[in-house]
Each structure stands twice: as structure tokens, then as C-alpha cells.
Amino acid sequence: MAAQPTDPVVAAFVAALNAGDRDAFFALLTDDATMTDDGTERDLAAWTDKEIFSAAGHMDVESVAPDGRSLVATYTNSTWGGMRTRWSFTVDGDRISHFDTGQA
């Protein structure tokens, strides 16, 4: 059975990503949100378009940290196939100001 994110903002992020809902996804991010991939700063709009929205990205959450803001998931997209990834989120109120992802 898949794990469920316990932080409601992180849960909404996963749901929007899995639904391919670009509007809901970006509504969850602060106006100045940033992201890193394996510790390298990326252009958030370009990265999400390439790795999520134009590649049918999908997360199957395996485990969630006690704070609810870090998780391990099998991430699958049409470019890379499936891979075990880690995700961590900085939540500011009801929005995400930064997320980091990379291979787990």
C-alpha cells in the first residue's frame, strides 16, 4: 500500500502532479518558488514542463518523514521510466516556496 503525504500542502502537490494539473500545481507554489534537482538549482517552469507535464510524470509515495515534508517515491515519466526519488519541501503557510528532488 502506498504511503500518503501527511502535510496537506505536500499532499496537494502530489495530487496535482499526478493529475497533470498544471494550474493546481503552480497555485501551490509561492510566486518566487525555487527548486533543485540533485542539489542543482533549476529553472522551475522549464524543469516541471520537461520532467512532469510534457512527460506524464507520476509519483507513487513509498514513505513520508515524520514532519510530512520529506518523502521517498517511485517517480515515473515517459522520458526516464521509473526511478526511486527523494523529495523535500519548504512550506510557507499554505504554499511551497522550495522543493528539492533527486535520486534516493
DOFI-53912 format. One record per atom (N, C-alpha, C, O, CB): x, y, z; atom name. Coordinates in Angstrom, 1 decimal, decimal comma, always signed. Glycine has a CB too. Layout:
// residues N
+--------+--------+--------+------+
!     px !     py !     pz ! atom !
+--------+--------+--------+------+
!      X !      Y !      Z !   CA !
...
+--------+--------+--------+------+
END
This chain:
// residues 104
+--------+--------+--------+------+
!     px !     py !     pz ! atom !
+--------+--------+--------+------+
!   +0,8 !   -1,2 !   +0,0 !    N !
!   +0,0 !   +0,0 !   +0,0 !   CA !
!   +0,9 !   +1,2 !   +0,0 !    C !
!   +1,9 !   +1,3 !   +0,7 !    O !
!   -1,0 !   +0,0 !   +1,2 !   CB !
!   +0,5 !   +2,2 !   -0,8 !    N !
!   +1,3 !   +3,4 !   -0,9 !   CA !
!   +1,1 !   +4,3 !   +0,3 !    C !
!   +0,1 !   +4,3 !   +1,0 !    O !
!   +0,9 !   +4,2 !   -2,2 !   CB !
!   +2,2 !   +5,0 !   +0,7 !    N !
!   +2,1 !   +6,0 !   +1,8 !   CA !
!   +1,4 !   +7,2 !   +1,3 !    C !
!   +1,4 !   +7,5 !   +0,1 !    O !
!   +3,5 !   +6,3 !   +2,3 !   CB !
!   +0,8 !   +7,9 !   +2,2 !    N !
!   +0,1 !   +9,2 !   +1,9 !   CA !
!   +0,8 !  +10,3 !   +2,6 !    C !
!   +1,1 !  +10,3 !   +3,8 !    O !
!   -1,4 !   +9,1 !   +2,4 !   CB !
!   +1,1 !  +11,4 !   +1,9 !    N !
!   +1,7 !  +12,6 !   +2,5 !   CA !
!   +0,8 !  +13,1 !   +3,6 !    C !
!   -0,4 !  +13,1 !   +3,5 !    O !
!   +2,0 !  +13,7 !   +1,4 !   CB !
!   +1,4 !  +13,5 !   +4,7 !    N !
!   +0,7 !  +13,9 !   +5,9 !   CA !
!   +0,5 !  +15,4 !   +5,9 !    C !
!   -0,4 !  +15,9 !   +6,5 !    O !
!   +1,3 !  +13,4 !   +7,2 !   CB !
!   +1,4 !  +16,2 !   +5,3 !    N !
!   +1,3 !  +17,6 !   +5,2 !   CA !
!   +0,3 !  +17,9 !   +4,1 !    C !
!   +0,5 !  +17,5 !   +3,0 !    O !
!   +2,7 !  +18,3 !   +5,0 !   CB !
!   -0,8 !  +18,7 !   +4,4 !    N !
!   -1,8 !  +18,9 !   +3,4 !   CA !
!   -1,3 !  +19,6 !   +2,1 !    C !
!   -1,8 !  +19,4 !   +1,0 !    O !
!   -2,9 !  +19,7 !   +4,0 !   CB !
!   -0,3 !  +20,5 !   +2,3 !    N !
!   +0,2 !  +21,2 !   +1,1 !   CA !
!   +1,0 !  +20,2 !   +0,2 !    C !
!   +0,9 !  +20,3 !   -1,0 !    O !
!   +1,1 !  +22,4 !   +1,5 !   CB !
!   +1,8 !  +19,4 !   +0,9 !    N !
!   +2,6 !  +18,4 !   +0,1 !   CA !
!   +1,7 !  +17,4 !   -0,5 !    C !
!   +1,9 !  +17,0 !   -1,7 !    O !
!   +3,6 !  +17,6 !   +1,1 !   CB !
!   +0,6 !  +17,0 !   +0,2 !    N !
!   -0,4 !  +16,1 !   -0,4 !   CA !
!   -1,0 !  +16,7 !   -1,6 !    C !
!   -1,3 !  +16,0 !   -2,6 !    O !
!   -1,5 !  +15,7 !   +0,7 !   CB !
!   -1,3 !  +18,0 !   -1,6 !    N !
!   -2,0 !  +18,7 !   -2,7 !   CA !
!   -1,0 !  +18,7 !   -3,9 !    C !
!   -1,4 !  +18,6 !   -5,0 !    O !
!   -2,4 !  +20,1 !   -2,3 !   CB !
!   +0,3 !  +18,9 !   -3,6 !    N !
!   +1,4 !  +18,9 !   -4,6 !   CA !
!   +1,4 !  +17,6 !   -5,3 !    C !
!   +1,4 !  +17,6 !   -6,6 !    O !
!   +2,8 !  +19,3 !   -4,0 !   CB !
!   +1,4 !  +16,5 !   -4,6 !    N !
!   +1,5 !  +15,2 !   -5,2 !   CA !
!   +0,2 !  +14,9 !   -6,0 !    C !
!   +0,3 !  +14,4 !   -7,1 !    O !
!   +1,6 !  +14,1 !   -4,1 !   CB !
!   -0,9 !  +15,3 !   -5,5 !    N !
!   -2,2 !  +15,1 !   -6,2 !   CA !
!   -2,2 !  +15,9 !   -7,5 !    C !
!   -2,6 !  +15,4 !   -8,5 !    O !
!   -3,4 !  +15,5 !   -5,3 !   CB !
!   -1,8 !  +17,2 !   -7,5 !    N !
!   -1,8 !  +18,0 !   -8,7 !   CA !
!   -0,8 !  +17,4 !   -9,7 !    C !
!   -1,1 !  +17,4 !  -10,9 !    O !
!   -1,4 !  +19,4 !   -8,3 !   CB !
!   +0,4 !  +17,0 !   -9,2 !    N !
!   +1,4 !  +16,4 !  -10,1 !   CA !
!   +0,8 !  +15,2 !  -10,8 !    C !
!   +0,9 !  +15,0 !  -12,0 !    O !
!   +2,7 !  +16,1 !   -9,4 !   CB !
!   +0,2 !  +14,3 !  -10,0 !    N !
!   -0,3 !  +13,0 !  -10,5 !   CA !
!   -1,5 !  +13,2 !  -11,5 !    C !
!   -1,7 !  +12,4 !  -12,4 !    O !
!   -0,7 !  +12,1 !   -9,4 !   CB !
!   -2,2 !  +14,3 !  -11,3 !    N !
!   -3,4 !  +14,6 !  -12,1 !   CA !
!   -2,9 !  +15,3 !  -13,4 !    C !
!   -3,7 !  +15,5 !  -14,3 !    O !
!   -4,4 !  +15,4 !  -11,4 !   CB !
!   -1,7 !  +15,7 !  -13,5 !    N !
!   -1,2 !  +16,5 !  -14,6 !   CA !
!   -1,9 !  +17,9 !  -14,6 !    C !
!   -2,0 !  +18,5 !  -15,7 !    O !
!   -1,5 !  +15,8 !  -15,9 !   CB !
!   -2,3 !  +18,4 !  -13,5 !    N !
!   -3,0 !  +19,6 !  -13,4 !   CA !
!   -2,0 !  +20,8 !  -13,1 !    C !
!   -1,7 !  +21,1 !  -12,0 !    O !
!   -4,0 !  +19,6 !  -12,2 !   CB !
!   -1,5 !  +21,4 !  -14,2 !    N !
!   -0,5 !  +22,4 !  -14,2 !   CA !
!   -1,0 !  +23,6 !  -13,3 !    C !
!   -0,3 !  +24,2 !  -12,6 !    O !
!   -0,2 !  +22,9 !  -15,6 !   CB !
!   -2,3 !  +24,0 !  -13,5 !    N !
!   -2,8 !  +25,2 !  -12,8 !   CA !
!   -2,8 !  +24,9 !  -11,3 !    C !
!   -2,4 !  +25,8 !  -10,5 !    O !
!   -4,3 !  +25,5 !  -13,3 !   CB !
!   -3,3 !  +23,8 !  -10,9 !    N !
!   -3,4 !  +23,5 !   -9,4 !   CA !
!   -1,9 !  +23,3 !   -8,9 !    C !
!   -1,7 !  +23,8 !   -7,8 !    O !
!   -4,1 !  +22,1 !   -9,2 !   CB !
!   -1,0 !  +22,8 !   -9,7 !    N !
!   +0,4 !  +22,6 !   -9,3 !   CA !
!   +1,0 !  +24,0 !   -9,0 !    C !
!   +1,5 !  +24,2 !   -7,9 !    O !
!   +1,2 !  +21,9 !  -10,3 !   CB !
!   +0,9 !  +24,9 !  -10,0 !    N !
!   +1,5 !  +26,2 !   -9,8 !   CA !
!   +0,8 !  +27,1 !   -8,8 !    C !
!   +1,4 !  +28,0 !   -8,2 !    O !
!   +1,6 !  +26,9 !  -11,1 !   CB !
!   -0,5 !  +26,8 !   -8,5 !    N !
!   -1,2 !  +27,6 !   -7,5 !   CA !
!   -0,7 !  +27,2 !   -6,1 !    C !
!   -0,8 !  +28,0 !   -5,2 !    O !
!   -2,7 !  +27,3 !   -7,6 !   CB !
!   +0,0 !  +26,1 !   -6,0 !    N !
!   +0,5 !  +25,6 !   -4,7 !   CA !
!   +1,9 !  +26,2 !   -4,4 !    C !
!   +2,4 !  +26,1 !   -3,3 !    O !
!   +0,6 !  +24,1 !   -4,6 !   CB !
!   +2,5 !  +26,9 !   -5,4 !    N !
!   +3,8 !  +27,4 !   -5,2 !   CA !
!   +3,8 !  +28,9 !   -5,0 !    C !
!   +2,9 !  +29,6 !   -5,6 !    O !
!   +4,7 !  +27,1 !   -6,5 !   CB !
!   +4,7 !  +29,4 !   -4,2 !    N !
!   +4,8 !  +30,9 !   -4,0 !   CA !
!   +5,2 !  +31,5 !   -5,3 !    C !
!   +5,8 !  +30,8 !   -6,2 !    O !
!   +5,8 !  +31,2 !   -2,8 !   CB !
!   +5,0 !  +32,8 !   -5,4 !    N !
!   +5,4 !  +33,5 !   -6,6 !   CA !
!   +6,9 !  +33,4 !   -6,9 !    C !
!   +7,3 !  +33,5 !   -8,1 !    O !
!   +5,0 !  +34,9 !   -6,5 !   CB !
!   +7,7 !  +33,3 !   -5,9 !    N !
!   +9,1 !  +33,3 !   -6,1 !   CA !
!   +9,7 !  +31,9 !   -5,7 !    C !
!  +10,9 !  +31,7 !   -5,4 !    O !
!   +9,8 !  +34,3 !   -5,2 !   CB !
!   +8,9 !  +30,8 !   -5,9 !    N !
!   +9,3 !  +29,5 !   -5,6 !   CA !
!  +10,5 !  +29,1 !   -6,4 !    C !
!  +10,7 !  +29,5 !   -7,6 !    O !
!   +8,2 !  +28,5 !   -5,8 !   CB !
!  +11,4 !  +28,2 !   -5,8 !    N !
!  +12,5 !  +27,7 !   -6,5 !   CA !
!  +12,6 !  +26,2 !   -6,3 !    C !
!  +11,8 !  +25,6 !   -5,5 !    O !
!  +13,8 !  +28,3 !   -5,9 !   CB !
!  +13,4 !  +25,5 !   -7,1 !    N !
!  +13,6 !  +24,1 !   -6,9 !   CA !
!  +15,0 !  +23,7 !   -7,3 !    C !
!  +15,7 !  +24,4 !   -8,0 !    O !
!  +12,6 !  +23,3 !   -7,8 !   CB !
!  +15,4 !  +22,6 !   -6,7 !    N !
!  +16,7 !  +22,0 !   -7,0 !   CA !
!  +16,5 !  +20,5 !   -7,4 !    C !
!  +15,6 !  +19,9 !   -6,9 !    O !
!  +17,7 !  +22,1 !   -5,9 !   CB !
!  +17,4 !  +20,0 !   -8,3 !    N !
!  +17,4 !  +18,6 !   -8,7 !   CA !
!  +18,8 !  +18,1 !   -8,4 !    C !
!  +19,7 !  +18,5 !   -9,0 !    O !
!  +17,0 !  +18,5 !  -10,2 !   CB !
!  +18,8 !  +17,1 !   -7,5 !    N !
!  +20,1 !  +16,6 !   -7,0 !   CA !
!  +21,0 !  +17,8 !   -6,5 !    C !
!  +22,2 !  +17,7 !   -6,8 !    O !
!  +20,8 !  +15,8 !   -8,1 !   CB !
!  +20,4 !  +18,8 !   -5,9 !    N !
!  +21,2 !  +19,9 !   -5,3 !   CA !
!  +21,5 !  +21,0 !   -6,3 !    C !
!  +22,1 !  +22,0 !   -5,9 !    O !
!  +22,4 !  +19,3 !   -4,7 !   CB !
!  +21,2 !  +20,8 !   -7,5 !    N !
!  +21,5 !  +21,9 !   -8,5 !   CA !
!  +20,2 !  +22,7 !   -8,8 !    C !
!  +19,2 !  +22,2 !   -9,1 !    O !
!  +22,0 !  +21,2 !   -9,8 !   CB !
!  +20,4 !  +24,0 !   -8,7 !    N !
!  +19,3 !  +24,9 !   -8,9 !   CA !
!  +18,8 !  +24,8 !  -10,4 !    C !
!  +19,6 !  +24,7 !  -11,3 !    O !
!  +19,7 !  +26,4 !   -8,6 !   CB !
!  +17,5 !  +24,7 !  -10,6 !    N !
!  +16,9 !  +24,5 !  -11,9 !   CA !
!  +15,9 !  +25,6 !  -12,1 !    C !
!  +15,3 !  +26,2 !  -11,2 !    O !
!  +16,3 !  +23,1 !  -12,1 !   CB !
!  +15,6 !  +25,9 !  -13,4 !    N !
!  +14,5 !  +26,8 !  -13,8 !   CA !
!  +13,2 !  +26,0 !  -13,5 !    C !
!  +13,0 !  +25,1 !  -14,2 !    O !
!  +14,7 !  +27,3 !  -15,3 !   CB !
!  +12,5 !  +26,5 !  -12,6 !    N !
!  +11,3 !  +25,7 !  -12,1 !   CA !
!  +10,3 !  +25,5 !  -13,3 !    C !
!   +9,9 !  +24,3 !  -13,5 !    O !
!  +10,6 !  +26,4 !  -11,0 !   CB !
!  +10,0 !  +26,5 !  -14,1 !    N !
!   +9,0 !  +26,3 !  -15,1 !   CA !
!   +9,5 !  +25,4 !  -16,2 !    C !
!   +8,8 !  +24,5 !  -16,7 !    O !
!   +8,7 !  +27,7 !  -15,8 !   CB !
!  +10,8 !  +25,5 !  -16,6 !    N !
!  +11,3 !  +24,7 !  -17,7 !   CA !
!  +11,4 !  +23,2 !  -17,2 !    C !
!  +11,1 !  +22,3 !  -17,9 !    O !
!  +12,7 !  +25,2 !  -18,1 !   CB !
!  +11,9 !  +23,0 !  -15,9 !    N !
!  +12,1 !  +21,7 !  -15,4 !   CA !
!  +10,7 !  +21,0 !  -15,2 !    C !
!  +10,6 !  +19,8 !  -15,7 !    O !
!  +12,8 !  +21,8 !  -14,0 !   CB !
!   +9,7 !  +21,7 !  -14,7 !    N !
!   +8,4 !  +21,0 !  -14,5 !   CA !
!   +7,8 !  +20,7 !  -15,8 !    C !
!   +7,1 !  +19,6 !  -15,9 !    O !
!   +7,5 !  +21,9 !  -13,6 !   CB !
!   +7,9 !  +21,5 !  -16,8 !    N !
!   +7,4 !  +21,2 !  -18,1 !   CA !
!   +8,0 !  +20,0 !  -18,7 !    C !
!   +7,3 !  +19,1 !  -19,2 !    O !
!   +7,5 !  +22,4 !  -19,1 !   CB !
!   +9,3 !  +19,9 !  -18,6 !    N !
!  +10,1 !  +18,8 !  -19,2 !   CA !
!   +9,9 !  +17,5 !  -18,5 !    C !
!   +9,7 !  +16,5 !  -19,0 !    O !
!  +11,6 !  +19,2 !  -19,3 !   CB !
!  +10,0 !  +17,6 !  -17,1 !    N !
!  +10,1 !  +16,4 !  -16,3 !   CA !
!   +8,7 !  +15,9 !  -15,8 !    C !
!   +8,5 !  +14,8 !  -15,4 !    O !
!  +11,0 !  +16,6 !  -15,1 !   CB !
!   +7,7 !  +16,8 !  -15,8 !    N !
!   +6,4 !  +16,5 !  -15,2 !   CA !
!   +5,3 !  +16,5 !  -16,3 !    C !
!   +4,8 !  +15,5 !  -16,8 !    O !
!   +6,0 !  +17,4 !  -14,1 !   CB !
!   +5,0 !  +17,7 !  -16,8 !    N !
!   +3,8 !  +17,9 !  -17,6 !   CA !
!   +3,9 !  +17,4 !  -19,0 !    C !
!   +2,9 !  +16,9 !  -19,5 !    O !
!   +3,5 !  +19,4 !  -17,6 !   CB !
!   +5,0 !  +17,6 !  -19,7 !    N !
!   +5,1 !  +17,0 !  -21,0 !   CA !
!   +5,6 !  +15,6 !  -21,1 !    C !
!   +5,7 !  +15,0 !  -22,1 !    O !
!   +6,0 !  +17,9 !  -21,9 !   CB !
!   +5,9 !  +15,0 !  -19,9 !    N !
!   +6,4 !  +13,7 !  -19,8 !   CA !
!   +5,5 !  +12,8 !  -19,0 !    C !
!   +6,0 !  +11,7 !  -18,6 !    O !
!   +7,8 !  +13,7 !  -19,3 !   CB !
!   +4,3 !  +13,2 !  -18,7 !    N !
!   +3,3 !  +12,4 !  -17,9 !   CA !
!   +3,9 !  +11,9 !  -16,6 !    C !
!   +3,9 !  +10,7 !  -16,3 !    O !
!   +2,9 !  +11,1 !  -18,7 !   CB !
!   +4,5 !  +12,8 !  -15,8 !    N !
!   +5,1 !  +12,5 !  -14,5 !   CA !
!   +4,1 !  +12,0 !  -13,5 !    C !
!   +2,9 !  +12,4 !  -13,5 !    O !
!   +5,8 !  +13,7 !  -14,0 !   CB !
!   +4,5 !  +11,0 !  -12,7 !    N !
!   +3,7 !  +10,4 !  -11,7 !   CA !
!   +4,5 !  +10,0 !  -10,5 !    C !
!   +5,6 !   +9,4 !  -10,7 !    O !
!   +2,9 !   +9,2 !  -12,3 !   CB !
!   +4,0 !  +10,2 !   -9,3 !    N !
!   +4,7 !   +9,9 !   -8,1 !   CA !
!   +3,9 !   +8,8 !   -7,3 !    C !
!   +2,7 !   +8,9 !   -7,1 !    O !
!   +4,9 !  +11,1 !   -7,1 !   CB !
!   +4,5 !   +7,7 !   -7,0 !    N !
!   +4,0 !   +6,7 !   -6,0 !   CA !
!   +4,8 !   +6,8 !   -4,8 !    C !
!   +5,9 !   +6,4 !   -4,7 !    O !
!   +4,0 !   +5,2 !   -6,7 !   CB !
!   +4,2 !   +7,4 !   -3,7 !    N !
!   +4,9 !   +7,7 !   -2,5 !   CA !
!   +5,1 !   +6,4 !   -1,7 !    C !
!   +4,2 !   +5,6 !   -1,5 !    O !
!   +4,1 !   +8,7 !   -1,6 !   CB !
!   +6,4 !   +6,2 !   -1,3 !    N !
!   +6,7 !   +5,0 !   -0,6 !   CA !
!   +6,8 !   +5,2 !   +0,9 !    C !
!   +6,3 !   +4,4 !   +1,7 !    O !
!   +8,1 !   +4,5 !   -1,0 !   CB !
!   +7,3 !   +6,4 !   +1,3 !    N !
!   +7,5 !   +6,7 !   +2,7 !   CA !
!   +7,4 !   +8,2 !   +2,9 !    C !
!   +7,8 !   +9,0 !   +2,0 !    O !
!   +8,7 !   +6,1 !   +3,3 !   CB !
!   +7,0 !   +8,6 !   +4,1 !    N !
!   +6,9 !  +10,0 !   +4,4 !   CA !
!   +7,6 !  +10,3 !   +5,8 !    C !
!   +7,4 !   +9,5 !   +6,7 !    O !
!   +5,4 !  +10,5 !   +4,5 !   CB !
!   +8,4 !  +11,3 !   +5,8 !    N !
!   +9,1 !  +11,6 !   +7,1 !   CA !
!   +8,1 !  +12,1 !   +8,1 !    C !
!   +7,0 !  +12,5 !   +7,8 !    O !
!  +10,2 !  +12,8 !   +6,9 !   CB !
!   +8,5 !  +12,0 !   +9,4 !    N !
!   +7,5 !  +12,4 !  +10,5 !   CA !
!   +7,0 !  +13,8 !  +10,3 !    C !
!   +5,9 !  +14,1 !  +10,7 !    O !
!   +8,2 !  +12,2 !  +11,8 !   CB !
!   +7,8 !  +14,7 !   +9,8 !    N !
!   +7,3 !  +16,1 !   +9,6 !   CA !
!   +6,4 !  +16,3 !   +8,4 !    C !
!   +5,8 !  +17,4 !   +8,3 !    O !
!   +8,5 !  +17,1 !   +9,5 !   CB !
!   +6,3 !  +15,3 !   +7,6 !    N !
!   +5,4 !  +15,3 !   +6,5 !   CA !
!   +5,9 !  +16,1 !   +5,3 !    C !
!   +5,2 !  +16,2 !   +4,3 !    O !
!   +4,1 !  +15,9 !   +6,9 !   CB !
!   +7,1 !  +16,6 !   +5,4 !    N !
!   +7,6 !  +17,5 !   +4,3 !   CA !
!   +8,8 !  +16,9 !   +3,6 !    C !
!   +9,4 !  +17,6 !   +2,8 !    O !
!   +8,0 !  +18,8 !   +4,9 !   CB !
!   +9,1 !  +15,6 !   +3,8 !    N !
!  +10,1 !  +14,9 !   +3,0 !   CA !
!   +9,5 !  +13,5 !   +2,7 !    C !
!   +8,8 !  +12,9 !   +3,6 !    O !
!  +11,5 !  +14,8 !   +3,8 !   CB !
!   +9,8 !  +13,0 !   +1,5 !    N !
!   +9,2 !  +11,7 !   +1,2 !   CA !
!  +10,1 !  +11,0 !   +0,2 !    C !
!  +11,0 !  +11,6 !   -0,5 !    O !
!   +7,8 !  +11,9 !   +0,6 !   CB !
!   +9,9 !   +9,7 !   +0,1 !    N !
!  +10,6 !   +8,9 !   -0,9 !   CA !
!   +9,5 !   +8,4 !   -1,8 !    C !
!   +8,4 !   +7,9 !   -1,3 !    O !
!  +11,5 !   +7,8 !   -0,3 !   CB !
!   +9,7 !   +8,4 !   -3,1 !    N !
!   +8,7 !   +8,0 !   -4,1 !   CA !
!   +9,3 !   +7,3 !   -5,3 !    C !
!  +10,4 !   +7,6 !   -5,6 !    O !
!   +7,8 !   +9,2 !   -4,5 !   CB !
!   +8,6 !   +6,4 !   -5,9 !    N !
!   +8,9 !   +6,0 !   -7,2 !   CA !
!   +8,3 !   +7,0 !   -8,2 !    C !
!   +7,1 !   +7,2 !   -8,2 !    O !
!   +8,4 !   +4,5 !   -7,5 !   CB !
!   +9,2 !   +7,7 !   -8,9 !    N !
!   +8,8 !   +8,7 !   -9,8 !   CA !
!   +8,9 !   +8,2 !  -11,2 !    C !
!  +10,0 !   +7,6 !  -11,6 !    O !
!   +9,6 !  +10,1 !   -9,7 !   CB !
!   +7,9 !   +8,2 !  -12,0 !    N !
!   +7,9 !   +7,7 !  -13,3 !   CA !
!   +7,5 !   +8,8 !  -14,3 !    C !
!   +6,5 !   +9,6 !  -14,1 !    O !
!   +6,9 !   +6,5 !  -13,5 !   CB !
!   +8,2 !   +8,9 !  -15,4 !    N !
!   +7,8 !   +9,7 !  -16,5 !   CA !
!   +8,2 !   +9,0 !  -17,9 !    C !
!   +8,9 !   +8,1 !  -17,9 !    O !
!   +8,4 !  +11,1 !  -16,4 !   CB !
!   +7,7 !   +9,6 !  -18,9 !    N !
!   +7,9 !   +8,9 !  -20,2 !   CA !
!   +9,3 !   +9,1 !  -20,8 !    C !
!   +9,7 !   +8,5 !  -21,7 !    O !
!   +6,9 !   +9,5 !  -21,3 !   CB !
!  +10,1 !  +10,0 !  -20,1 !    N !
!  +11,5 !  +10,2 !  -20,5 !   CA !
!  +12,4 !   +9,2 !  -19,9 !    C !
!  +13,2 !   +8,6 !  -20,6 !    O !
!  +11,9 !  +11,6 !  -20,2 !   CB !
!  +12,3 !   +9,0 !  -18,6 !    N !
!  +13,3 !   +8,3 !  -17,8 !   CA !
!  +12,7 !   +6,9 !  -17,3 !    C !
!  +13,5 !   +6,1 !  -16,8 !    O !
!  +13,7 !   +9,0 !  -16,7 !   CB !
!  +11,4 !   +6,7 !  -17,4 !    N !
!  +10,9 !   +5,5 !  -16,8 !   CA !
!  +10,7 !   +5,7 !  -15,3 !    C !
!  +10,5 !   +6,8 !  -14,9 !    O !
!  +11,7 !   +4,2 !  -17,1 !   CB !
!  +10,8 !   +4,6 !  -14,6 !    N !
!  +10,6 !   +4,7 !  -13,1 !   CA !
!  +12,0 !   +4,8 !  -12,4 !    C !
!  +12,9 !   +4,1 !  -12,8 !    O !
!   +9,8 !   +3,6 !  -12,6 !   CB !
!  +12,0 !   +5,6 !  -11,3 !    N !
!  +13,2 !   +5,7 !  -10,5 !   CA !
!  +12,8 !   +6,0 !   -9,1 !    C !
!  +11,8 !   +6,7 !   -8,8 !    O !
!  +14,2 !   +6,8 !  -11,1 !   CB !
!  +13,6 !   +5,6 !   -8,2 !    N !
!  +13,4 !   +5,9 !   -6,7 !   CA !
!  +13,9 !   +7,3 !   -6,5 !    C !
!  +15,1 !   +7,5 !   -6,7 !    O !
!  +14,0 !   +4,8 !   -5,8 !   CB !
!  +13,1 !   +8,2 !   -5,9 !    N !
!  +13,5 !   +9,5 !   -5,7 !   CA !
!  +13,2 !  +10,0 !   -4,3 !    C !
!  +12,3 !   +9,4 !   -3,6 !    O !
!  +12,8 !  +10,5 !   -6,8 !   CB !
!  +13,8 !  +11,1 !   -3,9 !    N !
!  +13,5 !  +11,7 !   -2,7 !   CA !
!  +13,1 !  +13,1 !   -3,0 !    C !
!  +13,5 !  +13,7 !   -4,0 !    O !
!  +14,8 !  +11,7 !   -1,7 !   CB !
!  +12,2 !  +13,6 !   -2,2 !    N !
!  +11,6 !  +14,9 !   -2,3 !   CA !
!  +11,5 !  +15,6 !   -1,0 !    C !
!  +11,2 !  +15,0 !   +0,0 !    O !
!  +10,2 !  +14,9 !   -3,0 !   CB !
!  +11,9 !  +16,9 !   -0,9 !    N !
!  +11,7 !  +17,6 !   +0,3 !   CA !
!  +11,2 !  +19,0 !   +0,0 !    C !
!  +11,4 !  +19,6 !   -1,1 !    O !
!  +13,1 !  +17,8 !   +1,1 !   CB !
!  +10,4 !  +19,5 !   +0,9 !    N !
!   +9,6 !  +20,7 !   +0,6 !   CA !
!   +9,7 !  +21,7 !   +1,7 !    C !
!   +9,8 !  +21,4 !   +2,9 !    O !
!   +8,1 !  +20,4 !   +0,5 !   CB !
!   +9,8 !  +23,0 !   +1,3 !    N !
!   +9,8 !  +24,1 !   +2,3 !   CA !
!   +8,4 !  +24,7 !   +2,1 !    C !
!   +8,1 !  +25,3 !   +1,0 !    O !
!  +10,9 !  +25,2 !   +2,1 !   CB !
!   +7,6 !  +24,6 !   +3,2 !    N !
!   +6,2 !  +25,1 !   +3,1 !   CA !
!   +6,1 !  +26,4 !   +3,8 !    C !
!   +6,6 !  +26,6 !   +5,0 !    O !
!   +5,2 !  +24,1 !   +3,7 !   CB !
!   +5,5 !  +27,4 !   +3,2 !    N !
!   +5,4 !  +28,8 !   +3,7 !   CA !
!   +3,9 !  +29,0 !   +3,7 !    C !
!   +3,3 !  +29,4 !   +2,7 !    O !
!   +6,1 !  +29,9 !   +2,9 !   CB !
!   +3,3 !  +28,8 !   +4,9 !    N !
!   +1,8 !  +29,0 !   +5,0 !   CA !
!   +1,1 !  +27,8 !   +4,3 !    C !
!   +1,3 !  +26,7 !   +4,7 !    O !
!   +1,3 !  +30,3 !   +4,5 !   CB !
!   +0,4 !  +28,2 !   +3,3 !    N !
!   -0,3 !  +27,1 !   +2,5 !   CA !
!   +0,2 !  +26,9 !   +1,1 !    C !
!   -0,4 !  +26,5 !   +0,2 !    O !
!   -1,8 !  +27,5 !   +2,4 !   CB !
!   +1,5 !  +27,3 !   +1,0 !    N !
!   +2,2 !  +27,2 !   -0,3 !   CA !
!   +3,6 !  +26,7 !   -0,2 !    C !
!   +4,2 !  +26,8 !   +0,9 !    O !
!   +2,1 !  +28,5 !   -1,1 !   CB !
!   +4,2 !  +26,2 !   -1,2 !    N !
!   +5,5 !  +25,7 !   -1,2 !   CA !
!   +6,5 !  +26,8 !   -1,8 !    C !
!   +6,2 !  +27,3 !   -2,9 !    O !
!   +5,7 !  +24,4 !   -2,0 !   CB !
!   +7,5 !  +27,1 !   -1,1 !    N !
!   +8,5 !  +28,1 !   -1,6 !   CA !
!   +9,7 !  +27,5 !   -2,2 !    C !
!  +10,4 !  +28,1 !   -2,9 !    O !
!   +8,9 !  +29,0 !   -0,4 !   CB !
!   +9,9 !  +26,2 !   -1,9 !    N !
!  +11,1 !  +25,5 !   -2,5 !   CA !
!  +10,8 !  +24,0 !   -2,4 !    C !
!  +10,3 !  +23,5 !   -1,4 !    O !
!  +12,4 !  +25,9 !   -1,7 !   CB !
!  +11,2 !  +23,3 !   -3,4 !    N !
!  +11,3 !  +21,8 !   -3,3 !   CA !
!  +12,6 !  +21,3 !   -3,9 !    C !
!  +13,1 !  +21,9 !   -4,9 !    O !
!  +10,1 !  +21,2 !   -4,0 !   CB !
!  +13,1 !  +20,2 !   -3,4 !    N !
!  +14,3 !  +19,6 !   -3,9 !   CA !
!  +13,9 !  +18,1 !   -4,2 !    C !
!  +13,2 !  +17,5 !   -3,4 !    O !
!  +15,4 !  +19,7 !   -2,8 !   CB !
!  +14,4 !  +17,7 !   -5,3 !    N !
!  +14,2 !  +16,3 !   -5,6 !   CA !
!  +15,6 !  +15,7 !   -6,1 !    C !
!  +16,5 !  +16,4 !   -6,4 !    O !
!  +13,2 !  +16,1 !   -6,7 !   CB !
!  +15,6 !  +14,4 !   -6,2 !    N !
!  +16,8 !  +13,7 !   -6,7 !   CA !
!  +16,7 !  +12,2 !   -6,4 !    C !
!  +15,7 !  +11,8 !   -5,9 !    O !
!  +18,1 !  +14,3 !   -6,0 !   CB !
!  +17,7 !  +11,5 !   -6,9 !    N !
!  +17,6 !  +10,1 !   -6,8 !   CA !
!  +17,8 !   +9,7 !   -5,3 !    C !
!  +18,7 !  +10,3 !   -4,6 !    O !
!  +18,7 !   +9,4 !   -7,6 !   CB !
!  +17,1 !   +8,7 !   -4,9 !    N !
!  +17,2 !   +8,3 !   -3,5 !   CA !
!  +18,2 !   +7,1 !   -3,4 !    C !
!  +18,4 !   +6,6 !   -2,3 !    O !
!  +15,8 !   +7,8 !   -3,0 !   CB !
+--------+--------+--------+------+
END
